[in-house]
Structures are given as structure tokens and as C-alpha cells.
Amino acid sequence: MYSVFTGKRERYGRRLLTDIRVFLKKEPHQFITVYEFAAYCSLDVEDLYAYLD
């Protein structure tokens, strides 16, 4: 299955979340917020919320 946000497969999404956690110095069990994801990927938060609604 492909991601709505990236157009990539699930495995890429998991790797991306891991990279974001490393960049933000978060532990593996900590969540990534929509704002953190948007900032890391240079996306507009409002565009992400449009997909989530």
C-alpha cells in the first residue's frame, strides 16, 4: 500500500519516522506530531490536516 503523503510504500514511511525521531533526538517510543512531520518534510500543516479530515 502506498502512503497518501509521500506516494511511497509503508516501509519508506517507517524509515522516514525513524529518521525524524533521530533528527529530533526522540526515543523510539515517542510520537511524532503533525507539526514535526510537516516541518521535517517542508510541508504546510494545513495541507496535512486536509488529508486527515
C-alpha positions in Angstrom: 0.0 0.0 0.0 1.2 3.5 -0.8 1.2 6.5 1.5 -1.1 9.4 0.8 1.5 11.9 1.8 4.7 10.6 0.2 3.5 8.2 -2.5 5.8 5.6 -1.2 5.4 2.3 0.4 4.8 1.6 4.1 8.4 0.6 4.7 9.6 4.0 3.5 7.2 5.7 5.9 8.5 3.8 8.8 12.1 4.7 7.8 11.0 8.3 7.5 9.6 8.3 11.0 12.8 6.8 12.3 14.8 9.5 10.6 12.6 12.2 12.1 13.0 10.7 15.6 16.8 10.7 15.2 16.8 14.3 13.9 14.6 15.4 16.8 16.5 13.3 19.3 13.4 11.4 20.4 13.2 7.9 21.8 11.7 5.1 19.6 8.5 5.0 21.7 7.8 8.8 21.4 5.3 10.0 18.9 5.9 12.4 16.0 3.4 15.3 15.8 1.8 16.5 12.6 3.8 19.8 13.1 7.1 18.0 13.4 6.4 15.9 10.4 5.4 18.9 8.4 8.4 20.9 9.4 10.8 18.0 8.6 9.2 17.4 5.2 8.8 21.1 4.4 5.0 20.7 4.1 2.2 23.0 5.1 0.4 21.8 8.2 -3.0 22.8 6.8 -2.4 20.6 3.8 -1.7 17.6 6.0 -4.9 18.3 8.1 -6.9 18.4 4.9 -5.8 14.8 4.2 -6.5 13.7 7.7 -10.1 15.1 7.7 
